[in-house]
């Protein structure tokens, strides 16, 4: 080495090596990288040096950390159409992903002002509330809340537990079709609870959609709010999300 030649910092060399591993397909989008301990052993350095390398990769958008899970190769965001007919399973299947749902809670309670207005109820009228987690290929994509008028759909929570699908639950309640009457999009920061479910950091960017679905007669059947992990989805506006 020439006297005037600068040495590459060890952390930078590690970052380049791992970046090359990703580029050459050793780690695919969504794959988990080895742990800090494993990388420290591989490169013969301390964890601080490994952490520096991983931070550089994160800053470059190559990886992202999930609290309690590790560091993962960044995925190409999933295109998620928002249109007249929004169907979670159909949207993900069109993208070649395996959709999944996890039920977080189901309860019946009095409606608040916003829920009542959205569903055409009086404040305090009872509603069924379904909180859940939307998955794409087993990875958390979004947390959501669906609110339904309890008087009209007395058994919908049982159907949701049976089918894990709002569309199928509404069909079981006699609503064969429904469409999106309105959708509002807002950029937000993840709360501690949302971050925990989505395996992101508190304060990370998320996209919130608030929508009202109506039956063929125009009567509201569902008031829904969804919080998408900001780096895992690209919301696209379509005239009709599904045929």
C-alpha positions in Angstrom: 0.0 0.0 0.0 1.3 3.5 -0.9 2.0 5.8 2.0 -0.6 8.3 0.8 -3.3 5.7 0.0 -6.3 5.7 2.4 -7.5 2.5 3.9 -11.1 1.5 3.5 -12.8 1.5 7.0 -13.7 -2.0 8.1 -17.4 -1.2 8.5 -17.4 0.1 4.9 -15.8 -3.1 3.6 -18.4 -5.2 5.5 -21.2 -3.0 4.0 -19.9 -3.6 0.5 -19.5 -7.3 1.0 -23.1 -7.6 2.3 -24.4 -5.4 -0.5 -22.7 -7.6 -3.0 -24.3 -10.7 -1.3 -27.7 -9.1 -1.9 -26.9 -8.0 -5.5 -25.8 -11.6 -6.3 -29.0 -13.1 -4.9 -27.6 -14.7 -1.7 -30.2 -12.7 0.2 -33.5 -12.0 -1.5 -35.9 -9.2 -0.7 -37.6 -9.9 2.6 -34.8 -12.3 3.8 -33.4 -11.9 7.2 -29.6 -11.2 7.4 -27.4 -13.0 9.9 -27.4 -11.7 13.4 -24.9 -9.1 14.6 -23.1 -11.9 16.6 -23.0 -14.1 13.4 -21.7 -11.2 11.3 -19.1 -10.3 14.0 -17.8 -13.9 13.9 -17.8 -14.0 10.1 -15.8 -10.8 9.7 -13.7 -11.0 12.9 -14.9 -7.7 14.2 -16.9 -6.4 17.2 -20.6 -5.7 17.1 -20.2 -2.0 17.0 -18.4 -2.3 13.6 -21.1 -4.6 12.3 -23.8 -2.2 13.6 -22.1 0.7 11.7 -22.1 -1.3 8.5 -25.8 -2.2 8.9 -26.7 1.4 9.6 -25.0 2.5 6.3 -27.0 -0.1 4.4 -30.2 1.0 6.1 -29.5 4.6 5.3 -29.1 3.5 1.7 -32.5 1.9 1.7 -31.0 -1.7 1.3 -32.2 -3.0 4.6 -34.6 -2.3 7.5 -34.7 -3.4 11.1 -37.8 -4.9 12.7 -37.9 -4.6 16.5 -37.2 -7.9 18.1 -36.8 -9.7 14.8 -33.6 -8.6 13.2 -32.4 -6.9 10.0 -34.1 -7.7 6.7 -33.4 -7.0 3.0 -35.7 -4.3 1.8 -38.6 -5.4 -0.3 -40.0 -3.8 -3.4 -43.2 -2.1 -2.2 -46.4 -4.0 -3.0 -48.8 -2.1 -5.4 -52.2 -1.9 -3.6 -55.0 -0.5 -5.7 -57.6 1.7 -3.9 -60.7 2.0 -6.0 -64.5 1.3 -6.1 -64.0 -2.3 -5.1 -61.2 -2.8 -2.6 -60.6 -6.5 -1.9 -57.6 -7.4 0.2 -57.1 -11.0 -1.0 -57.6 -10.1 -4.7 -55.2 -7.2 -4.5 -52.4 -9.3 -3.1 -53.0 -12.3 -5.3 -52.7 -10.0 -8.4 -49.3 -9.0 -7.1 -48.3 -12.7 -6.8 -48.4 -12.6 -3.0 -50.1 -14.9 -0.5 -52.6 -13.0 1.5 -53.3 -13.7 5.2 -55.3 -12.2 8.1 -54.7 -12.4 11.8 -57.5 -11.5 14.2 -56.3 -9.2 17.0 -59.7 -8.6 18.7 -63.5 -8.6 18.1 -65.8 -6.7 20.4 -69.3 -5.1 20.5 -69.6 -1.7 22.0 -71.2 1.7 21.7 -70.2 3.7 18.7 -68.3 7.0 18.9 -69.3 10.1 17.0 -67.2 9.4 13.9 -68.2 5.8 13.6 -71.9 6.7 14.0 -71.7 9.4 11.3 -69.9 7.1 8.9 -72.5 4.3 9.3 -75.6 6.5 9.5 -76.2 5.7 13.2 -76.9 7.7 16.3 -73.9 8.2 18.6 -74.0 5.4 21.1 -75.7 2.8 18.9 -74.0 -0.5 19.1 -71.3 -1.5 16.6 -69.2 -4.6 16.1 -65.5 -3.9 15.9 -62.9 -6.1 14.2 -59.2 -5.3 14.7 -56.7 -7.3 12.7 -53.4 -7.7 11.0 -53.1 -8.0 7.2 -50.2 -10.3 6.0 -48.4 -10.6 2.6 -46.4 -13.8 2.3 -46.4 -14.0 6.1 -45.1 -10.5 6.6 -47.2 -7.9 8.4 -48.4 -5.4 5.8 -51.0 -3.4 7.7 -53.1 -3.2 10.9 -56.8 -2.4 10.4 -60.1 -1.8 12.1 -63.5 -2.6 10.6 -66.6 -1.3 12.2 -70.1 -2.7 11.4 -73.7 -1.7 12.5 -74.6 -4.3 15.2 -78.3 -4.3 14.6 -78.1 -5.1 10.9 -75.3 -7.7 11.3 -75.8 -9.4 14.7 -73.7 -12.4 13.8 -70.9 -10.9 11.7 -68.2 -11.3 14.3 -68.8 -15.0 14.3 -68.6 -15.1 10.5 -65.3 -13.1 10.6 -63.8 -15.7 13.0 -65.0 -18.5 10.7 -63.8 -17.0 7.4 -61.2 -14.3 8.3 -62.6 -12.3 5.4 -64.9 -9.3 5.6 -66.2 -10.0 2.1 -67.2 -13.6 3.0 -68.7 -12.5 6.3 -70.8 -9.8 4.6 -72.0 -12.4 2.1 -73.0 -14.7 5.0 -75.0 -11.7 6.3 -76.8 -11.3 3.0 -74.6 -8.6 1.4 -73.4 -10.1 -1.9 -71.6 -7.0 -3.1 -70.3 -3.8 -1.7 -68.4 -0.8 -3.1 -66.2 1.9 -1.6 -68.1 5.2 -1.3 -65.1 7.2 -0.1 -61.4 6.9 0.8 -59.2 9.3 2.6 -55.4 8.9 2.6 -53.2 10.5 5.3 -49.5 10.1 6.1 -48.9 9.3 9.8 -46.2 8.2 12.3 -46.5 4.7 13.8 -47.7 4.5 17.4 -45.9 2.1 19.8 -48.7 -0.5 19.4 -48.8 -0.2 15.6 -45.0 -0.4 15.4 -45.1 -3.6 17.5 -47.6 -5.3 15.2 -45.9 -4.1 12.0 -42.4 -4.9 13.3 -41.2 -1.3 12.7 -40.0 1.4 14.9 -42.3 3.8 16.8 -42.5 7.0 14.7 -41.7 5.3 11.4 -43.9 6.5 8.5 -47.2 4.7 7.9 -50.1 5.4 5.4 -53.6 5.6 6.9 -56.7 5.0 4.8 -60.1 5.6 6.0 -63.0 4.3 4.0 -66.7 3.7 4.0 -68.2 0.7 2.1 -71.8 0.6 1.0 -74.2 -2.0 -0.2 -75.9 -1.8 -3.7 -78.6 0.4 -2.2 -76.0 2.9 -1.0 -76.4 2.1 2.7 -73.1 2.0 4.7 -72.1 -1.5 5.8 -68.5 -1.0 7.0 -66.4 1.9 8.3 -62.8 0.9 7.9 -59.4 2.3 8.9 -56.1 0.7 7.8 -52.6 1.7 8.7 -50.0 0.4 6.1 -46.3 0.1 6.8 -44.9 2.9 4.7 -42.0 0.9 3.1 -44.1 -2.1 2.2 -46.9 -0.8 0.1 -47.5 1.7 -2.7 -51.2 2.8 -2.7 -52.4 3.3 -6.3 -55.7 4.9 -7.2 -57.8 2.9 -9.6 -61.3 3.4 -11.1 -62.1 -0.2 -10.0 -59.7 -2.2 -7.9 -61.2 -5.6 -8.9 -63.6 -6.6 -11.7 
